[in-house]
Amino acid sequence: QPTAALIEGPSTLTLCNGSNTTLTVAPQSGVSYAWTRDGSAIGANANTLTVGASGVYALSLSNACGTVASVNSITVNAENAPVLSLVSTTPVGCSGAQNGAIDVSVQGASTLLWSNGAGTEDLSGVGAGDYQLLASSAGGCESTLNVTLIGSSPIIAEAQITPQVGSSPNGSIDLTITGGLPPFTVSWSNGSTEQDISQLTTGTYTVTITDANNCTQNFEFMVDVLTGVALNMAQIEVFPNPAADFFILRSPLSGYWQLHDISGRQILQGEHLNGDQIISVSNLPKGLYLLRFQLQNGQRSVVKVMH
């Protein structure tokens, strides 16, 4: 006759809707299996039953003689995953700021966890980027919501700098502004509010740029004095000029050199000991560069180098 048996697993199971599990009882020879859910027959004549709906599942065993053995029942609770929806976002005002916000609607969650570590329903005081909210129900069912918080692009300023030639104030800075939100207002350290400035002497010029979001960014550019290849302050030569992969800095004196692009940004630097020094420019973009050379006694000048 069939032997009483137990359905494997705990007496109560929690499933997430859309998933399933398999109930199993140890097989017996010459036995028929009759599964029920809430008292109604379900499934095939087998020692296993795949279930995905809520209910009380039970099993009885019988043989050809009609002898029946009861088996324990298992209660299955099918639970909905939390429901998440985006209500609104507050964009980040200026590049790098932490004033954005995300407002979401949550239903059926017992725990919440954002990708930045926050455990609140909504986020505030955050920067631009991608965020994910993980919501879990009491039974362990999970839902995720992905949100991208938009921020304004950073203000970028590039300059075409014309060095001062000789003693006249004839240097200039031609400014190009990108990023941010136009229109822009400009304030230079020499008092000018024009985007481009001219009639400049050698020196450092700072510009403050403000966009329509009232975001500000400061930039600094240097105007040098251009005196040519042969300098009175020292015996110095730069050749070949234009340079292909390298140029040679030749001087009988020791000093320091810096190579700047036309915007004033330093690209290379080094120390020069008397003699010839090879300076590689093979990895640099083609264009005009300024080589600033300074002796140990403080004298300096600038050489224009074409690459």
C-alpha positions as CSV (number, residue, x, y, z in Angstrom):
1,Q,0.0,0.0,0.0
2,P,1.2,3.6,-0.5
3,T,3.2,5.1,2.3
4,A,2.5,8.5,3.8
5,A,5.0,11.1,2.5
6,L,5.9,14.8,2.8
7,I,5.9,17.4,0.0
8,E,9.5,18.7,0.1
9,G,10.0,22.2,1.3
10,P,8.5,24.6,3.9
11,S,4.8,24.6,4.7
12,T,4.4,28.1,3.2
13,L,6.0,29.4,0.0
14,T,6.0,33.0,-1.4
15,L,6.3,33.4,-5.2
16,C,6.6,36.5,-7.3
17,N,3.8,36.7,-9.9
18,G,5.2,35.5,-13.2
19,S,7.5,32.9,-11.6
20,N,6.9,29.3,-10.5
21,T,8.2,26.5,-8.4
22,T,8.0,22.7,-8.4
23,L,6.4,20.8,-5.6
24,T,8.0,17.3,-5.2
25,V,7.3,14.2,-3.2
26,A,9.5,11.1,-3.0
27,P,8.4,8.7,-5.8
28,Q,6.8,5.3,-4.9
29,S,6.3,2.3,-7.3
30,G,2.7,1.3,-8.2
31,V,1.3,4.5,-6.9
32,S,-1.0,7.1,-8.4
33,Y,-0.6,10.8,-7.5
34,A,-3.7,13.1,-7.2
35,W,-2.8,16.8,-6.7
36,T,-5.3,19.4,-5.7
37,R,-5.4,23.2,-5.3
38,D,-7.9,24.6,-2.9
39,G,-9.7,21.2,-3.1
40,S,-9.9,21.0,-6.9
41,A,-7.9,18.5,-9.0
42,I,-4.9,19.9,-10.8
43,G,-1.9,18.6,-12.6
44,A,-0.9,15.2,-13.9
45,N,-0.3,11.8,-12.3
46,A,3.2,12.5,-11.2
47,N,5.3,13.0,-8.1
48,T,6.0,16.6,-9.1
49,L,3.8,19.6,-9.8
50,T,4.8,23.0,-11.2
51,V,2.9,25.8,-9.5
52,G,2.7,29.6,-10.0
53,A,-0.6,30.6,-8.5
54,S,-1.7,31.2,-4.9
55,G,-3.5,28.4,-3.1
56,V,-3.3,25.4,-0.8
57,Y,-1.8,22.5,-2.6
58,A,-2.3,18.9,-1.4
59,L,-1.5,15.4,-2.6
60,S,-3.0,12.0,-2.0
61,L,-1.5,8.7,-3.0
62,S,-3.4,5.6,-4.1
63,N,-2.7,2.1,-5.5
64,A,-4.7,-0.3,-7.7
65,C,-6.6,-1.6,-4.7
66,G,-7.8,1.9,-3.8
67,T,-5.8,2.2,-0.7
68,V,-5.1,5.9,-0.1
69,A,-2.3,7.6,1.9
70,S,-2.5,11.3,2.7
71,V,0.3,13.8,2.2
72,N,0.9,17.1,3.9
73,S,-0.3,20.3,2.1
74,I,1.7,23.4,1.2
75,T,0.3,27.0,1.0
76,V,1.6,29.1,-1.9
77,N,1.3,32.9,-1.9
78,A,1.9,34.6,-5.2
79,E,2.9,38.1,-4.6
80,N,3.1,41.1,-7.0
81,A,6.4,42.9,-7.4
82,P,6.5,46.5,-6.4
83,V,5.1,49.0,-8.9
84,L,7.5,51.9,-9.6
85,S,6.8,55.0,-11.8
86,L,8.7,58.2,-12.4
87,V,6.7,61.3,-11.4
88,S,9.2,64.1,-12.2
89,T,12.8,65.1,-12.3
90,T,14.5,68.4,-11.4
91,P,17.5,69.0,-13.7
92,V,20.9,70.0,-12.3
93,G,21.3,73.7,-12.7
94,C,25.1,74.1,-13.4
95,S,27.7,71.6,-14.4
96,G,29.0,69.8,-11.3
97,A,26.2,71.2,-9.1
98,Q,24.3,68.9,-6.6
99,N,20.8,70.4,-6.8
100,G,19.0,67.9,-8.9
101,A,16.0,65.8,-7.7
102,I,14.0,62.7,-8.6
103,D,10.4,62.2,-7.5
104,V,8.9,58.6,-7.9
105,S,5.7,56.8,-7.0
106,V,6.1,53.5,-5.2
107,Q,3.5,50.8,-4.5
108,G,3.9,47.5,-2.7
109,A,7.5,47.9,-1.5
110,S,8.9,47.2,1.9
111,T,12.5,48.3,1.2
112,L,14.0,50.8,-1.2
113,L,17.6,51.2,-2.3
114,W,19.0,53.7,-4.7
115,S,22.3,53.1,-6.6
116,N,23.9,56.0,-4.7
117,G,23.1,54.2,-1.4
118,A,20.0,56.3,-0.4
119,G,17.1,54.3,1.1
120,T,14.4,57.0,0.5
121,E,11.6,57.0,-2.0
122,D,12.7,60.3,-3.6
123,L,16.2,61.8,-4.2
124,S,17.2,65.4,-3.8
125,G,20.5,67.3,-3.7
126,V,22.1,65.0,-6.3
127,G,24.2,65.7,-9.4
128,A,23.7,64.7,-13.0
129,G,24.0,61.1,-13.9
130,D,22.3,57.7,-14.1
131,Y,20.4,56.4,-11.0
132,Q,18.6,53.1,-10.4
133,L,16.0,52.4,-7.7
134,L,15.7,48.8,-6.4
135,A,12.4,48.1,-4.6
136,S,11.7,44.8,-2.7
137,S,8.4,43.5,-1.4
138,A,8.0,41.7,1.9
139,G,8.3,38.4,0.1
140,G,11.4,39.3,-1.8
141,C,9.9,40.3,-5.1
142,E,11.9,43.0,-6.8
143,S,11.4,45.8,-9.3
144,T,13.8,48.4,-10.7
145,L,13.5,51.9,-12.1
146,N,16.2,53.6,-14.1
147,V,16.3,57.4,-14.2
148,T,18.8,59.7,-16.0
149,L,19.2,63.2,-14.4
150,I,20.2,65.7,-16.9
151,G,22.6,68.6,-16.1
152,S,23.8,71.5,-18.2
153,S,27.1,71.0,-20.1
154,P,30.1,72.8,-18.7
155,I,31.2,76.1,-20.0
156,I,34.3,75.7,-22.2
157,A,36.5,78.6,-23.4
158,E,39.2,78.3,-26.0
159,A,41.4,81.1,-27.2
160,Q,43.5,82.1,-30.2
161,I,46.3,84.2,-28.7
162,T,48.4,86.6,-30.6
163,P,51.6,87.4,-28.7
164,Q,52.9,90.9,-28.2
165,V,55.5,91.8,-30.7
166,G,58.1,94.3,-29.6
167,S,57.2,97.0,-27.1
168,S,53.8,98.1,-28.5
169,P,50.5,96.8,-26.9
170,N,49.5,94.7,-29.9
171,G,48.7,91.3,-28.4
172,S,45.2,89.9,-28.6
173,I,42.9,87.1,-27.3
174,D,40.2,85.7,-29.6
175,L,37.8,83.8,-27.4
176,T,35.5,80.9,-28.5
177,I,32.8,79.8,-25.9
178,T,31.0,76.5,-26.1
179,G,28.8,74.5,-23.7
180,G,26.6,76.1,-21.0
181,L,23.5,77.9,-22.1
182,P,23.8,80.9,-24.3
183,P,23.7,83.9,-24.2
184,F,27.0,84.5,-22.3
185,T,28.3,87.6,-20.4
186,V,32.0,88.1,-20.2
187,S,34.1,90.0,-17.7
188,W,37.9,90.3,-18.2
189,S,40.5,91.1,-15.6
190,N,41.5,94.2,-17.6
191,G,37.9,95.6,-17.3
192,S,36.7,94.6,-20.8
193,T,33.3,93.0,-21.2
194,E,33.9,92.1,-24.9
195,Q,34.3,88.5,-25.8
196,D,37.6,89.2,-27.7
197,I,40.2,91.6,-26.4
198,S,43.1,93.3,-28.2
199,Q,45.8,95.9,-27.7
200,L,47.3,93.8,-25.0
201,T,50.8,93.7,-23.4
202,T,52.5,90.6,-22.1
203,G,50.8,89.2,-19.0
204,T,48.1,86.9,-17.6
205,Y,44.4,87.7,-18.3
206,T,41.5,86.1,-16.4
207,V,38.0,86.0,-17.8
208,T,34.8,85.1,-16.0
209,I,32.0,83.7,-18.2
210,T,28.4,83.6,-17.0
211,D,25.7,81.7,-19.0
212,A,21.9,82.1,-19.1
213,N,21.5,79.7,-16.1
214,N,23.7,82.1,-14.1
215,C,26.5,79.4,-14.1
216,T,30.0,80.9,-14.0
217,Q,33.4,79.6,-15.0
218,N,36.8,81.3,-14.8
219,F,39.6,80.9,-17.3
220,E,43.2,82.2,-17.5
221,F,45.2,83.0,-20.6
222,M,48.8,84.2,-21.0
223,V,50.0,86.7,-23.6
224,D,53.7,86.5,-24.2
225,V,56.3,88.7,-26.0
226,L,57.4,87.2,-29.3
227,T,61.0,88.1,-30.1
228,G,62.0,85.4,-32.7
229,V,64.6,82.6,-32.8
230,A,67.8,84.5,-32.1
231,L,67.7,86.2,-28.7
232,N,69.9,88.9,-27.3
233,M,69.6,87.5,-23.8
234,A,71.4,84.3,-24.8
235,Q,72.7,82.4,-27.7
236,I,69.7,80.3,-28.5
237,E,68.5,78.5,-31.6
238,V,65.5,76.4,-32.4
239,F,65.7,74.2,-35.5
240,P,64.3,72.7,-37.7
241,N,61.5,75.2,-37.6
242,P,58.9,74.2,-38.9
243,A,59.5,70.9,-37.0
244,A,58.3,67.5,-38.1
245,D,58.8,64.9,-35.3
246,F,61.2,67.0,-33.2
247,F,63.1,70.2,-32.9
248,I,66.4,71.0,-31.3
249,L,66.9,73.6,-28.6
250,R,70.5,74.8,-28.7
251,S,72.0,77.2,-26.1
252,P,75.3,77.4,-24.4
253,L,73.4,78.4,-21.2
254,S,71.2,76.4,-18.8
255,G,67.6,77.2,-18.1
256,Y,64.0,75.9,-18.2
257,W,61.6,75.7,-21.1
258,Q,57.9,75.3,-21.5
259,L,56.0,74.5,-24.7
260,H,52.4,76.0,-24.9
261,D,49.7,75.7,-27.6
262,I,48.2,78.8,-29.1
263,S,45.5,79.0,-26.3
264,G,48.3,79.3,-23.7
265,R,47.9,75.8,-22.3
266,Q,51.2,74.2,-21.3
267,I,51.9,71.0,-23.3
268,L,55.5,70.1,-22.4
269,Q,58.2,71.3,-20.0
270,G,61.8,70.5,-19.1
271,E,65.2,71.6,-18.0
272,H,67.9,72.6,-20.5
273,L,71.5,72.1,-19.9
274,N,74.0,73.8,-22.1
275,G,74.3,72.3,-25.5
276,D,71.7,70.6,-27.8
277,Q,68.5,69.2,-26.5
278,I,66.0,67.2,-28.7
279,I,62.4,67.9,-27.9
280,S,59.9,65.5,-29.5
281,V,56.6,66.8,-30.9
282,S,55.6,63.7,-32.8
283,N,52.5,63.1,-30.6
284,L,51.3,66.7,-30.8
285,P,48.7,68.0,-33.3
286,K,49.9,70.1,-36.2
287,G,49.9,73.8,-35.5
288,L,51.6,76.8,-33.9
289,Y,53.3,76.5,-30.5
290,L,55.1,78.9,-28.3
291,L,58.4,77.9,-26.6
292,R,59.0,79.9,-23.5
293,F,62.7,79.8,-22.5
294,Q,64.0,81.1,-19.2
295,L,67.5,81.4,-18.0
296,Q,68.6,80.8,-14.4
297,N,69.1,84.5,-13.9
298,G,65.4,85.1,-14.6
299,Q,65.7,86.4,-18.2
300,R,63.2,84.9,-20.5
301,S,61.6,85.1,-23.9
302,V,59.4,83.2,-26.3
303,V,60.1,81.5,-29.6
304,K,57.3,80.6,-32.1
305,V,57.6,77.0,-33.3
306,M,55.6,75.6,-36.2
307,H,54.8,71.9,-36.2
